[in-house]
Amino acid sequence: MIPSKFSILSHEIEVVIDNEYCHANNCMGRFIYYDNKIIIADKYKTDKTWRKYKESIIEHTFYHELTHCILYYTGNKQLWLNERLVDSIGGMWLQYDKSKTIINQ
């Protein structure tokens, strides 16, 4: 489940679906640090129409951008701009959230 907003260190981060932005910028998602905004796509453009991404791709993209956001607020540019690190952490975080079981349910 993808939130519409959340807070990190008292900063409210907005999350929006914007397929046109992602298509124009050749991305699946982006953390816009100066706007405190995560933009993700849930569809991609084909020659004739828009097609929906699989839910697992949308979720992975969100966690990837969330990781950029959190690492940005560490103040370490080498971390938050490291795509390999961000993608690995985001993917593991998503897997954790999807696979966890709760104690004493």
C-alpha positions in Angstrom: 0.0 0.0 0.0 1.4 3.4 -1.0 0.6 6.4 1.2 -0.4 9.8 -0.1 1.9 11.5 2.4 4.2 10.8 5.4 6.7 12.6 7.5 10.5 12.3 7.8 12.2 14.5 10.4 9.2 16.8 10.6 9.1 17.2 6.8 5.8 16.2 5.2 6.5 14.2 2.0 3.7 14.1 -0.6 3.4 11.0 -2.8 1.7 11.4 -6.2 1.0 9.3 -9.2 2.0 11.3 -12.3 2.4 9.1 -15.4 2.9 12.1 -17.8 5.8 13.4 -15.7 7.5 10.0 -15.6 7.0 9.5 -19.3 8.4 12.9 -20.1 11.4 12.4 -17.8 12.0 8.8 -18.8 11.7 7.4 -15.2 9.4 5.2 -13.2 9.6 7.5 -10.2 11.6 10.3 -8.7 12.2 11.9 -5.3 12.0 15.7 -5.7 14.0 16.8 -2.6 13.3 20.6 -3.0 9.5 19.9 -3.1 9.5 17.1 -0.6 7.6 15.0 -3.1 7.8 11.5 -4.4 6.4 11.0 -7.9 5.7 7.5 -9.2 4.1 6.1 -12.3 1.5 3.4 -12.3 1.2 3.3 -16.1 3.5 3.5 -19.1 2.9 4.7 -22.6 2.9 2.4 -25.5 2.6 3.5 -29.2 -1.2 3.5 -28.9 -2.3 3.6 -25.2 -1.3 3.6 -21.5 -0.7 0.2 -19.9 -0.7 -0.5 -16.1 2.5 -1.6 -14.4 2.2 -4.7 -12.3 1.5 -3.8 -8.6 4.9 -5.3 -7.6 6.7 -2.9 -9.9 4.8 0.1 -8.5 5.5 -1.0 -4.9 9.2 -1.5 -5.7 9.4 1.9 -7.3 7.8 3.5 -4.2 10.2 1.9 -1.8 13.1 2.9 -4.1 12.1 6.5 -4.0 11.3 6.3 -0.3 14.9 5.1 0.3 16.2 8.1 -1.7 14.1 10.4 0.5 15.4 8.8 3.8 19.0 8.8 2.7 18.7 12.4 1.5 17.8 13.4 5.0 21.0 11.8 6.4 22.8 14.6 4.7 25.1 12.2 2.8 25.0 12.9 -0.9 27.1 9.8 -1.7 24.4 7.6 -0.2 21.1 9.1 -1.5 22.4 9.4 -5.1 23.8 5.8 -5.2 21.3 4.0 -7.4 22.6 0.5 -6.7 22.5 1.0 -2.9 19.1 2.7 -3.0 17.6 0.0 -5.2 19.0 -2.8 -3.0 17.8 -1.2 0.3 14.4 -0.3 -1.3 13.9 -3.9 -2.6 14.9 -5.5 0.8 12.7 -3.1 2.7 9.7 -4.0 0.5 10.4 -7.7 0.9 10.6 -7.2 4.7 7.3 -5.4 4.7 5.6 -8.0 2.5 7.0 -11.1 4.4 6.9 -10.1 8.0 4.7 -11.8 10.6 3.6 -10.1 13.8 4.4 -11.4 17.2 1.3 -12.1 19.5 -1.4 -11.5 16.9 
